[in-house]
Amino acid sequence: MMVANKMGALLDKTLNRHGITATQWFLLLIIFNLFDKPPTIKEVAKDLGSSHQNVKQVAQKLESKGLLKLEKDKLDQRVTRLITTDKSQAFWLEVEVEGREFLQAFYRNIEPDHIHTSRQMIAKVLDNLKFMESPIPAEDNQVT
């Protein structure tokens, strides 16, 4: 938690000159990197491990900055899709070098095999959390 808080604070400080927060940046990052077509709010919320309402609030702030467009799905008006804009494309090009430098500084003096091991451990922890969130089948929930 402490690492996440410190990293978030540094990202906020770095991104402040671009007029966005680390949370807004992360939402854009997810949309750009995990989806081939404009995702729904629900799809992004699931991948972020966040609520529909939180994603919608962040997306609306990005929309007010011209970095995202919230648009009703043509086939299902109950669904809202998050669509990147030309301005968000330009933003990524603008911060690409800065982002690379940030990550180089973040991983400075850490060996590649340690990074790999850390990623494996984090993936397993996330799997465990996912397992813990899922309901326990009735037969497994009996006291013996």
Residue, then its C-alpha position, 0 to 999 in steps of 0.5 A: m500500500m505504501v508503494a502504491n501511495k508513493m507512486g501515485a503521489l509521484l505520478d500525480k506530481t508528474l502528470n499535474r503539468h498535463g492537467i490530469t491525475a494518476t487515476q485519470w492516466f491509469l484509466l486511459l492506460i487501461i483503455f489504450n492497452l487492454f481493448d481493441k474496440p471502445p470498452t464499456i464502463k462495466e468492462v473497464a470497471k471489471d479490469l480495474g477492480s473498481s466500481h461502475q460509478n467510480v469509473k464513470q466519474v473519472a471518465q466524465k472528468l476526462e471527457s470534460k478535458g477532451l481526452l475521452k468521449l462517453e457514448k451510448d452503444k448503438l445496439d444497447q442504449r443502456v451501455t456507455r462506451l468509452i471512446t478515446t479522442d484525437k486529443s488523448q492520442a496526442f497526449w500519449l505521444e506527448v508523455e511517451v518519453e516522460g513515461r519511459e523515463f519515469l519507469q526507468a527511474f522506478y526500476r533503477n538498480i533492480e535486476p530483470d530477474h527480480i522484476h520477473t519474480s515480483r510480477q509472478m508473485i503479484a500475479k499469484v496474489l491477485d489470483n488469491l484475492k480473486f479466489m477469496e472474492s468468489p463465493i464459496p460453494a455450499e458443500d465447501n462451506q460446511v463445518t465438520 
